[in-house]
Structure formats: structure tokens, C-alpha cells
């Protein structure tokens, strides 16, 4: 099965043929969006650093581990101030970035001289942490206090990642982003910011959020188990087939299902099976776009067998 979106030419790039900056540019444009680790650190003398890193994610819940990578500078192979601090005091606070603070966060990424306080330069407010010595960003709606377990170097050349493996000790959550019913972070209330390539970022807000039904205890039947007429549809996309194949068993026709549009399609196109199949698939696609999977199945079953 070849979906229409896959019928295109590919450009091959061999990373060994690129210099460090070229590799980074291609990778950062391709592997996106990436969450931003806005890390505050401190050295033995009490000097604070605040810097964002987009090589970052969550890697374990038990133990609760996140990893970010202050890579060696590509131009001169030196260490970032954040990493120097962590090697002295193995602690950090990861302050999650939302849209209200993105410009200040970007300003803090300037290569200020060591010892310059980015909290002051970027206009953020220090807030005392409860379990580590480095301060939190008061303006951040989510703060994670962390103990650094290990720093793992991925190389000794400029651009080489230096993985900071940190255990989350506690979280501070602004009550304004909680869902009162579930007492959990409401994804529609926290406008997370993520990094792409170049100067590009993206914002998570209700206009671009959507849900995908996930299999839990029951397995999906799989696309290979779909009827041939559905699998070979020229109208239904790979996403549509994935929705249909997420059912734990192949549905059967429900005699109680009544739908006027389905009746109209059968009435007007029954003398032309090819046109009727097209109209049924178009209507099923519309239903699937609105996450009405059960209804879509009933429409497709009118023609699939």
C-alpha cells in the first residue's frame, strides 16, 4: 500500500559530508518541535546562570528522569556556563516555557560573559527552590527541581552533546493551569512553546490541539485486517485507516443505525456501484475527520462486503 503522500522524490543527505553547523541546521529543522529546557544552575561561588536548551525531554517516570544537552560550542569547543555550573553543583531547576515568556527566554540565550546573571538581563524574578540551591523562575507556571545524577559526554569535539541526566525531586505547578475536575494540568491552559529550526518556534494552544484515541488493554485489529475495499481506498488517508484499524474487533452492521445522508447516498447512487463507493468513502472521511469512528464504520459497511 502506497499512500499518495509517499509518492514523491527524496533528497539524501550524508551527515558525514557536512560540517557541524550544517548538520545541526538540518537536524534541528527535521527533528521538531522540541520542548525547551529553561535551566537555572548555580556554581560554588553562588553565581546563577539561566539558559534554554531544546535538546531535552522526559525519559523515565520511575525514577523520574529528564535529560537535556548543553552541547559543546561548535565554534570553539568550549563548555556552556550551565554545564560548568552543573559540574560544580550537580543541581538544576527546569522551568517550562510558555508563550507569555518566550521573548525573555530567547533573550537569556545570549552569550553573556560568565558571571552575568541572566535573570537580571532577561527580566525574570528569582524564586527560592525548596530542595535545591539554584533559584526557580517565578514567572514560569511549571518548575521542576532536579538533582543531577550523571553527565554523559557524547564526544570531545565542538557540537558534541553533553547529556545532563537529572532526577526530578519535586514540581511546582501554577494552579491557574490545573483542571479543577481532574486535579491535573489542563493542556488547553498551558501554552507551551517548542523549538524548530532556525528562528522558528511553535505555540501549543487550543486551536492546534487534538486527541488521538490510544489502544489500552485491547489491541487494535490493524490495517492488515481491514476489508480490501477500505484498504485500497483512493479517498481514505493513512490517518483514516489508522482510526478504523484501532477498533479491537471488526465491526458488524448495526441494524439500528439510521443516518439520512447514508440513506441518500444509497438511494441516489445504488445504480452506479463505483460512484456509490466514492460517495460513501467521502462521507466516511468526513466523519473520521470529526472523530466519529463508529459512524464511519457503519457508512463503510454499507459497501465493504
Buried (B, 14 or more C-beta within 10 A) or exposed (E): EEEEEEEEEEEEEEEEEBEBEEBBBBBBEEEBBBBBBBBBBBBEEEBBBBBBBBBBEEEEEEEBBBBBBBBBBBEEEEBBBBBBBBBBBBBBBBBBBBBEBBEBBBBBBEEBEEEBBBBEBBEBEBBEBEEBEBBBBBBBBBBBBBEBBEBEEEEEEBBBBBBBBBBBBEEBBBEEBBEEEEEEBEBEBBBBBBBBBEEEBBBBBEEEEEEEEEEEEEEBBEBEEBBEBBBEBEBBBEEBBBBBBBBEEBBEEEEEBEBEEBEEBBEEBEEEEEEBBBBBBEBBBBBBEEEBBEBBBBBBBBBBE
